[in-house]
Amino acid sequence: MELDALILARMQFAFTVAFHIVFPAFSIGLASYLAVLEALWLKTGRDLYLNLFKYWLKIFAVAFGMGVVSGLVMSYQFGTNWSVFSDKAGPVIGPLMAYEVLSAFFLEAGFLGVMLFGLDRVGKKLHFMATLMVAIGTFASAFWILSVNSWMQTPQGYAINEVGQFVPADWIKIVFNPSFPYRLAHMLLAAYLTTGLVVGAVGAWHLIKERTNKGAREMFAMAMGMILVAAPVQIFIGDMHGLNTLEHQPAKVMAMEGHFESHPDGAPLILFGIPDRDAATVHGAVEIPKLSSLILKHDPNAPLAGLDTIARADWPPVEIVFWSFRVMVGLGMAMLLLGLWGLYARLRKRLYDAPWLHRFALVMGPMGFVAVLAGWITTEVGRQPWTVYGLLRTADSAAPLAAPAVATSLAAFAVVYFTVFGAGVFYILRLMSHAPHRDEPGVAETPIRTAGITPAPAIDPDRPIPTGEESDHDR
């Protein structure tokens, strides 16, 4: 593969997005978990929930900060590597991204300081409201960003002006485009599952070392409950999302299923195999006859079209989409298994005395992030060769930059990202390695003073207080 400017620009955007997406996926779920913990503390008065709130608040602060920093870089790429796309689609996607900043991000930033440092400075109810506002802000942020992405996948409500730009014709149709509800629900559930798996893994780690730790027991029980509820719902939403994708982006589903050929009498479900885009076949395919038609059409004999009905120039990279989809689905099934295993142990009253369950939960800890990345790859690579599906090709969206310029910035991003975010992840893991305990310390008592701000001079207690009657010279 020749690393021209277009390929390098795509690699750079994929690299930065892959780093960024894991942090919001974690912070969205963790903000809601913190709101639940604080609500339970206010309702029951049990210090256990307050200690868990303080424990996870420190982790949330670091993850939230890394998510914000990693997200800034992507916006700049729209004006550098993808300036043609910004010019053509900016009238539609620009306002949507501005709404995300003006509503969601400002809401999060406005209440984050109260949430982090105000527990002992404001009333309990006001602090709980701040926690809720941060959680709602993370939801609103996902709402607007997914609306942007979904419009690029299933565009509607637009017109094209005389210079070839997409301009808004109906904002309701733009925001609530056909794939948006399914993508929003799918992403939010993925965030909750990701957080549940991390919380469950941390609880399992400390239960393996000390089964009597009350904080570890509570967080593990809550995580297993979340996974038990969210995993089957996610599978159901994923099925609905797949049907929606079949309707609006059939080539993506054909690549996911590995269907190079049409099947007039029912399509098989290919479990495994080696897809070959050049030969238009799946080598060594392990199939279940007619199951794909049953899943996608709810009829085992329903015909399904294949990639042979689409121009080869419009095929997505089948090999990548085929395998990323299977990684996502396989991990989803593993999450369901973990939830059911946790239910079985709970019914037998052995939830805290099941070492193999704890080991499995520990292994599954990072799998939510892997599933999120696999799902993102399936969605975005499956959209190729389009940036705005069916309307604007990726090759026609890139800026006229030379390959060395893009390669230099990509190398710089790689060095900075691995250094900065590697250190951040290491620090989060260190925080998680310490078991929760009574009188858990929260975030630092006060925020660190901004660099360059000189503190006000100290008041001299012996200096007389002005009465307002002195002359201007005396003052």
Secondary structure, DSSP 8 states (H G I E B T S, - for coil): ----HHHHHHHHHHHHHHHHHHHHHHHHHHHHHHHHHHHHHHHH--HHHHHHHHHHHHHHHHHHHHHHHHHHHHHHHHHTTTHHHHHHHHHHHHHHHHHIIIIIIHHHHHHHHHHHH-TTTS-HHHHHHHHHHHHHHHHHHHHHHHHHHHHHHS--SEEE-TTS-EEES-HHHHHT-TTHHHHHHHHHHHHHHHHHHHHHHHHHHHHHH-TT-HHHHHHHHHHHHHHHHHHHHHHHHHHHHHHHHHHH-HHHHHHHHT--S-BTT---EEEEEEEETTTTEEEEEEEETTHHHHHHHS-TT--B--GGGS-GGG---HHHHHHHHHHHHHHHHHHHHHHHHHHHHHHTT-TTS-HHHHHHHHHHTTHHHHHHHHHHHHHHHHHTTEEETTTEEGGGTS----HHHHHHHHHHHHHHHHHHHHHHHHHHHHHHHS---TT---S-SS----TT--------TTS----S-S-TTT-
